[in-house]
Amino acid sequence: MKQTVVFDFDGVIHSYTSGWVREDIIPDPPVPGIKESIDGMRAAGYEVVVVSTRCAHVGGLRAINEWLTKYGITVDSVRTEKPPAICYIDDRAICFDGHPETLLEKVRNFKPWNK
């Protein structure tokens, strides 16, 4: 069985430079190099799953699939909820390092990579 890697959509695959418009409107191009990274993971035998809250709406799921096709990005599935995985790639995450005493400060100072 393949090991799964989960990618968040907005801000990780979709560059999200315009911010939120609507669940079915995805105006921006991919993050540079993300297609090649996903292709490489799939070639190495990983299952690549994309997650997005956009998928809670039928139009959002359709829009993501059309956008991925437009940019030639192949993934194994697109879902609303995160499945079990070996790792999650997300622009809005703090990697837990075993030190809960540092979390409040990390949350206060958090900024996604593109801000």
N, C-alpha and C positions, 0 to 999 in steps of 0.2 A: 504494500500500500504506500502511495506517495505521501510525503510529509507536506503539510499545508502552510503556505505563507499568505497572510491576509494584508491587503493594502487598503487603506482608506482612499476614497476617490478624490474629494475636493482638497486641494492643497498638497496632494502627494502625486496623483496621476494628472488630474486636471489642474493647471497652474493657478486657477482661482484668483487671477489678478483683478477681475472686475467685482469680486465679492458675490454675494447671493443675489440672484435675480428672481428665479422661480425654480421649482424642482424640475421642470421640463425644459428649462433654458440653460444651456451650458455654453457660454460665449467664448471661453478662452482656449488656447492651445494646450497641449501637454507640457509638463515640466520637461525641460531639455534632458535627454538621456534616459527618461523613464521607460520608453518602449524597449530600448536595448537591454535595460536591466531586467525587465519582466521577461523578455525573450530568453535572456541568459538563465534566469531561474527556471523557466519551464524546460529549457534544453538540459539543465542539470538534474531534471527529474522531479522538481517541486510542482505541486498543484498551486496555482495562483488564484486566489479568491479576492474579489473587490467587494467592499462593503460601503454602503452609503445610506443615510437616512432618506435620500431622494427616493429610494426604492419602496418606501412606504406608500408611494403614490404610483399608480400604473404608468402615468405619463413620465415620471422620473426614471423608472426602470427602463422604459423604452428609450428615453433620451440618452441615458448612459450607454446602453448597448449600441445605439446609432452613432454616438460620439466615438466610442472605442473602434467601431468599424471604420468610420471616417478617417481616423488616424492610424489604422492598421495595427491596433494593439489587440493581441489575442490573450484572453484569460480563460480560466476554466469555468468560472461562474461569477455572477454578480448577485449580491444578496443584501437584505436589510440588516441582518444581525450577524455578528462575528461568530464563525464556527470555531471549534477547537483548532489550535494551530501551534506550530513551533515558535512563531513570532508574529507580531502585529506591527505594521509600518504605518505610522500615523503622525501627521504634523502637529497634532494637539495632544501629545502624550508626554508624560514624565516617566522616565524609566525608574522603577523602584529599585533602590540600591541596598535595601535592608536597613535603612536608617530613617524610621518614621519621624524622628525628631527634626529632620530637615525638610519635611514635605511642605509645611506652611510657608516657609521662605521660598521654596521652589515654585509654589503656586502663585505667591505674590509677585514674583519676578518673571513669570513665564511669558514668553513671546514665541510665536511660531517662527520657523526658519525664514519666512519671507517678509517679516516685519521689522 
